């Protein structure tokens, strides 16, 4: 039996201890550098996966932060004595902003905070979108509670982006919290 040899390149045949020559690859082809090409292809995919995982973890941390901020602010507002006016609403908003560890700062683009107090007959509210305040005097969200219940509502929201090198996913992170007013 005759095996072809790659003349001028490395030998593709291997001689066994019994003196039988066996082929180690396709005759006429040199596979040097194939590992480098395969590594480059796999490395691109691994980097995309790593970047996507890291940015998704950052978005998840931000989501936890703004959920905590909404809960903290609504609980604080439920125990904060009145009178309920713009200063009271701003104080509750500031608690939400502080509890978010920078994720709801006024300088963060597309951040939104709504604080509302319902006294059983009317609502007083404050919205803050990117540092611009408004007082629409409506509830922040429909919570399904009885209309006559005195309560505090807080909504926090911000945009986040998950990046995966070749594409980005924009996500809106939001949290709603409510607490019965205890004063």
C-alpha positions as CSV (number, residue, x, y, z in Angstrom):
1,X,0.0,0.0,0.0
2,X,1.4,3.4,-1.0
3,X,0.8,6.6,1.1
4,X,1.3,10.0,-0.5
5,X,3.7,12.4,1.0
6,X,3.5,16.2,1.1
7,X,6.7,17.0,-0.7
8,X,8.3,20.2,0.4
9,X,6.1,20.5,3.5
10,X,6.1,18.5,6.6
11,X,5.6,14.8,6.4
12,X,1.9,13.7,6.7
13,X,2.8,10.0,7.2
14,X,3.9,8.4,10.5
15,X,5.8,5.2,10.7
16,X,4.6,2.9,13.5
17,X,7.0,0.7,15.5
18,X,6.0,-2.2,13.2
19,X,7.4,-0.3,10.2
20,X,3.9,0.5,8.8
21,X,3.4,4.0,7.5
22,X,0.0,5.6,8.4
23,X,-1.4,8.9,7.3
24,X,-1.9,11.7,9.9
25,X,-3.8,14.1,7.8
26,X,-5.1,14.9,4.3
27,X,-2.3,14.6,1.8
28,X,-1.3,17.9,0.3
29,X,-2.8,20.1,3.0
30,X,-0.9,21.8,5.8
31,X,-2.9,22.4,9.0
32,X,-0.5,24.7,10.7
33,X,-2.2,27.8,11.9
34,X,-5.6,26.2,12.0
35,X,-5.6,26.3,15.8
36,X,-5.0,30.1,15.7
37,X,-8.0,30.6,13.3
38,X,-10.2,28.5,15.5
39,X,-9.1,30.3,18.6
40,X,-9.8,33.7,17.0
41,X,-13.3,32.6,16.0
42,X,-14.1,31.2,19.5
43,X,-12.5,34.2,21.3
44,X,-14.9,36.6,19.5
45,X,-17.9,34.7,20.7
46,X,-16.5,34.4,24.2
47,X,-15.8,38.1,24.4
48,X,-19.4,38.9,23.3
49,X,-20.8,36.5,25.9
50,X,-18.6,38.0,28.6
51,X,-19.5,41.6,27.8
52,X,-23.2,40.7,27.6
53,X,-23.0,39.0,30.9
54,X,-21.3,41.8,32.7
55,X,-23.6,44.5,31.3
56,X,-26.6,42.3,32.1
57,X,-25.3,42.0,35.7
58,X,-24.9,45.8,35.9
59,X,-28.5,46.2,34.7
60,X,-29.7,43.7,37.3
61,X,-27.9,45.6,40.0
62,X,-29.5,48.8,38.9
63,X,-32.9,47.2,38.9
64,X,-32.4,46.0,42.5
65,X,-31.2,49.5,43.4
66,X,-34.3,51.2,42.1
67,X,-36.7,48.6,43.6
68,X,-35.1,49.2,47.0
69,X,-35.3,52.9,46.5
70,X,-39.1,52.8,45.8
71,X,-39.7,50.6,48.9
72,X,-37.5,52.7,51.2
73,X,-39.1,55.9,50.1
74,X,-42.7,54.7,50.4
75,X,-42.0,53.3,53.8
76,X,-40.3,56.5,54.9
77,X,-43.2,58.6,53.5
78,X,-45.7,56.4,55.4
79,X,-44.1,57.4,58.7
80,X,-43.2,61.0,57.9
81,X,-45.5,63.4,59.7
82,X,-47.3,66.0,57.7
83,X,-48.5,68.4,56.5
84,X,-48.3,66.9,53.1
85,X,-47.1,69.7,50.7
86,X,-44.4,70.1,48.1
87,X,-41.6,70.0,50.7
88,X,-43.0,66.7,52.1
89,X,-43.1,65.2,48.6
90,X,-39.6,66.5,47.8
91,X,-38.3,65.0,51.0
92,X,-39.7,61.5,50.1
93,X,-38.3,61.9,46.6
94,X,-34.9,62.7,48.0
95,X,-35.0,59.6,50.2
96,X,-35.7,57.5,47.0
97,X,-32.8,59.2,45.2
98,X,-30.4,58.6,48.1
99,X,-31.5,55.0,48.5
100,X,-30.8,54.3,44.8
101,X,-27.0,54.8,45.3
102,X,-26.6,57.2,42.3
103,X,-28.9,55.3,39.9
104,X,-31.7,57.9,40.2
105,X,-29.6,61.1,40.4
106,X,-31.0,64.1,38.6
107,X,-28.1,64.0,36.2
108,X,-29.0,60.4,35.0
109,X,-30.8,60.7,31.7
110,X,-34.3,59.1,31.5
111,X,-34.6,58.7,35.2
112,X,-38.1,59.2,36.7
113,X,-39.5,59.4,40.2
114,X,-43.1,59.9,41.2
115,X,-44.2,60.4,44.8
116,X,-47.9,60.6,45.6
117,X,-49.9,60.9,48.8
118,X,-53.6,60.1,48.9
119,X,-55.6,61.3,51.9
120,X,-58.7,59.4,51.0
121,X,-60.3,62.1,49.0
122,X,-57.6,63.8,46.9
123,X,-54.0,63.1,45.7
124,X,-51.0,65.3,46.0
125,X,-48.1,64.2,43.9
126,X,-44.7,65.2,42.5
127,X,-42.9,63.8,39.5
128,X,-39.3,64.3,38.7
129,X,-38.0,63.5,35.2
130,X,-34.3,64.2,34.8
131,X,-34.4,66.9,37.4
132,X,-37.5,68.6,36.1
133,X,-40.3,68.7,38.6
134,X,-44.1,68.7,38.0
135,X,-47.1,68.4,40.3
136,X,-49.9,66.6,38.5
137,X,-51.9,65.8,41.7
138,X,-52.7,62.3,40.6
139,X,-51.7,58.9,41.9
140,X,-48.5,57.4,40.5
141,X,-50.1,54.0,39.6
142,X,-53.3,52.1,40.1
143,X,-52.7,50.0,43.1
144,X,-56.1,48.5,43.5
145,X,-56.5,49.7,47.1
146,X,-59.7,51.2,48.4
147,X,-60.2,54.9,47.4
148,X,-60.7,56.0,51.0
149,X,-57.4,54.6,52.2
150,X,-54.7,57.1,53.2
151,X,-51.5,55.9,51.5
152,X,-48.1,56.8,49.9
153,X,-47.0,55.7,46.4
154,X,-43.6,55.8,44.9
155,X,-42.6,54.9,41.4
156,X,-38.9,54.8,40.2
157,X,-37.8,54.3,36.6
158,X,-34.6,54.6,34.6
159,X,-33.2,53.3,31.3
160,X,-30.3,50.9,31.1
161,X,-28.5,49.2,28.2
162,X,-27.2,45.6,27.9
163,X,-24.3,45.5,25.4
164,X,-23.1,42.4,23.6
165,X,-20.4,43.9,21.3
166,X,-22.4,43.5,18.0
167,X,-25.8,44.6,19.4
168,X,-27.4,46.5,22.3
169,X,-30.6,45.9,24.2
170,X,-32.3,48.9,25.8
171,X,-34.2,48.1,28.9
172,X,-36.6,50.2,31.1
173,X,-36.1,49.3,34.7
174,X,-39.0,50.3,37.0
175,X,-40.4,49.7,40.4
176,X,-43.7,50.6,42.1
177,X,-44.2,50.7,45.9
178,X,-47.0,51.7,48.2
179,X,-47.5,51.9,51.9
180,X,-50.4,52.8,54.1
181,X,-49.9,56.2,55.8
182,X,-49.4,55.7,59.5
183,X,-49.8,59.2,60.9
